Amino acid sequence: MHTPVPTLPGGGWPLGESTVTRFGYGAMRLAGPGVLGPPADRDGALAVLRTAVDLGITHIDTAGAYGPRVTNRLIREALHPYPAGLRLVTKVGAVRDEQGGWPPARRPDELRRAVHENLDDLGLDALDVVNLRLGDASGPQPGSLAEPFAALVDLQRQGLIRHLGVSNATAAQVAEARSLAPIVCVQNLYNLAYRQDDELIDSLADQGIAYVPFFPLGGFTPVQSTALSAVADRLGATPISVTLAWLLRRSPNILLIPGTSSVAHLRENVAGAGLALPDEALAALEGIGRRPRPTRPAD
Ligand SMILES: NC(=O)c1ccc[n+]([C@@H]2O[C@H](COP(=O)([O-])OP(=O)(O)OC[C@H]3O[C@@H](n4cnc5c(N)ncnc54)[C@H](OP(=O)(O)O)[C@@H]3O)[C@@H](O)[C@H]2O)c1
């Protein structure tokens, strides 16, 4: 059954049995500095979440590791009982250490604990989508995901998870996951300036699987380039609007989860993503990609 999609830039894309808005929201920025602890402006954080839903967004990305356990509890406080059609997508497979690092936690018992913590903090009986976060802070790493993924499939069979996905994954790991159980999404680092997953995106689109770029605006290193600024100037738009509109245009299975802690930025981003990009702008932007991987001080 598909739920109706409000008019947001990009329309909708199926995620499991629902259609979500391609313009979604990434909640990581609602935690404190370094994605640790509570936000400085708690009311502001709650307002961002409520505004996202008021604007018609039906896809919110989160993780128990944000805070840790901060963004999930903010989501529950701001939005529970959840409106029909809202889909909360979470991640397991990493925790936080005392230095603010993101060490892996992918043993079956660690994954079970993480799923139960997400259920408790979000106030849910079943999680809509759970991504298995792989790799490390430097990016995807090769290796079999069979054991941790099987643990999540088991939790899915118990009715605690509706749909599965993978994050920070190589193409081989995506293929391995799909050989074990259906997945509805892949969440990897991708943006206008970092396009390592171009082939993967196209093949997932053919299979009806969502590709959800994290750091769509460049994350901790905002996407910057003279070509991008020139296109933005010519169109009378901001580079951020061009970056978001380009992602929506890149492939129909791309779902946006730009992060922000600001209601004003959220509104700007929703409006800006609807920017029409003429062919000459697309051609000018094409040369920007395929840069070295950006540094990741967190996550
Ligand atoms: N799977 C993974 O391993 C992984 C890793 C990282 C992130 N994620 C997910 O991906 C989501 C997006 O990543 P992200 O939030 O780190 O990076 P991002 O969306 O690329 O960029 C967010 C940054 O852009 C700024 N920003 C947003 N809109 C703006 C505007 N209109 N004007 C000026 N600045 C603006 C935000 O600052 P303000 O707060 O000031 O707006 C924030 O510093 C996260 O929220 C999280 O859910 C997943």
The ligand as a Tripos MOL2 file, in Angstrom:
@<TRIPOS>MOLECULE
LIG
   48    52     1     0     0
SMALL
NO_CHARGES

@<TRIPOS>ATOM
      1 N1         25.3830    6.5040    7.7830 N.am      1 LIG1
      2 C1         26.3440    7.2600    8.2560 C.2       1 LIG1
      3 O1         27.4480    6.7810    8.5400 O.2       1 LIG1
      4 C2         26.0900    8.7470    8.4080 C.ar      1 LIG1
      5 C3         27.1800    9.6120    8.6020 C.ar      1 LIG1
      6 C4         26.9320   10.9580    8.7030 C.ar      1 LIG1
      7 C5         25.6290   11.4440    8.6310 C.ar      1 LIG1
      8 N2         24.5690   10.6030    8.4480 N.ar      1 LIG1
      9 C6         23.1880   11.1080    8.2810 C.3       1 LIG1
     10 O2         23.2010   12.0250    7.1980 O.3       1 LIG1
     11 C7         22.5540   13.2450    7.5990 C.3       1 LIG1
     12 C8         23.1650   14.4000    6.8290 C.3       1 LIG1
     13 O3         24.5320   14.5570    7.1480 O.3       1 LIG1
     14 P1         25.0820   15.8360    7.9340 P.3       1 LIG1
     15 O4         23.9670   16.5120    8.6620 O.co2     1 LIG1
     16 O5         26.2460   15.4180    8.7170 O.co2     1 LIG1
     17 O6         25.6830   16.7160    6.7750 O.3       1 LIG1
     18 P2         25.0530   17.6460    5.6190 P.3       1 LIG1
     19 O7         23.5830   17.4400    5.5110 O.co2     1 LIG1
     20 O8         25.8850   17.4250    4.4290 O.co2     1 LIG1
     21 O9         25.3710   19.0990    6.1600 O.3       1 LIG1
     22 C9         24.8690   19.5760    7.3610 C.3       1 LIG1
     23 C10        25.5680   20.8990    7.6280 C.3       1 LIG1
     24 O10        25.0980   21.8710    6.6890 O.3       1 LIG1
     25 C11        24.6370   23.0160    7.3900 C.3       1 LIG1
     26 N3         23.4750   23.5520    6.6700 N.ar      1 LIG1
     27 C12        22.3420   22.9060    6.3420 C.ar      1 LIG1
     28 N4         21.5120   23.7090    5.6700 N.ar      1 LIG1
     29 C13        22.1220   24.9170    5.5800 C.ar      1 LIG1
     30 C14        21.7730   26.1600    5.0040 C.ar      1 LIG1
     31 N5         20.6200   26.3390    4.3710 N.pl3     1 LIG1
     32 N6         22.6640   27.1880    5.0980 N.ar      1 LIG1
     33 C15        23.8610   27.0100    5.7130 C.ar      1 LIG1
     34 N7         24.2520   25.8600    6.2830 N.ar      1 LIG1
     35 C16        23.3880   24.8090    6.2240 C.ar      1 LIG1
     36 C17        24.2640   22.5350    8.7730 C.3       1 LIG1
     37 O11        24.4370   23.5770    9.6950 O.3       1 LIG1
     38 P3         23.1510   24.2030   10.4970 P.3       1 LIG1
     39 O12        22.8260   23.2270   11.5840 O.co2     1 LIG1
     40 O13        23.6730   25.5040   10.9890 O.co2     1 LIG1
     41 O14        22.0610   24.3530    9.4870 O.co2     1 LIG1
     42 C18        25.3020   21.4500    9.0010 C.3       1 LIG1
     43 O15        26.5040   22.0110    9.4860 O.3       1 LIG1
     44 C19        22.8070   13.3060    9.0990 C.3       1 LIG1
     45 O16        21.9140   14.1960    9.7250 O.3       1 LIG1
     46 C20        22.6410   11.8500    9.4880 C.3       1 LIG1
     47 O17        21.2690   11.5780    9.6830 O.3       1 LIG1
     48 C21        24.8130    9.2530    8.3160 C.ar      1 LIG1
@<TRIPOS>BOND
     1     1     2 1
     2     2     3 2
     3     2     4 1
     4     4     5 ar
     5     4    48 ar
     6     5     6 ar
     7     6     7 ar
     8     7     8 ar
     9     8     9 1
    10     8    48 ar
    11     9    10 1
    12     9    46 1
    13    10    11 1
    14    11    12 1
    15    11    44 1
    16    12    13 1
    17    13    14 1
    18    14    15 2
    19    14    16 1
    20    14    17 1
    21    17    18 1
    22    18    19 2
    23    18    20 1
    24    18    21 1
    25    21    22 1
    26    22    23 1
    27    23    24 1
    28    23    42 1
    29    24    25 1
    30    25    26 1
    31    25    36 1
    32    26    27 ar
    33    26    35 ar
    34    27    28 ar
    35    28    29 ar
    36    29    30 ar
    37    29    35 ar
    38    30    31 1
    39    30    32 ar
    40    32    33 ar
    41    33    34 ar
    42    34    35 ar
    43    36    37 1
    44    36    42 1
    45    37    38 1
    46    38    39 2
    47    38    40 1
    48    38    41 1
    49    42    43 1
    50    44    45 1
    51    44    46 1
    52    46    47 1
@<TRIPOS>SUBSTRUCTURE
     1 LIG1         1 GROUP 0 **** ****
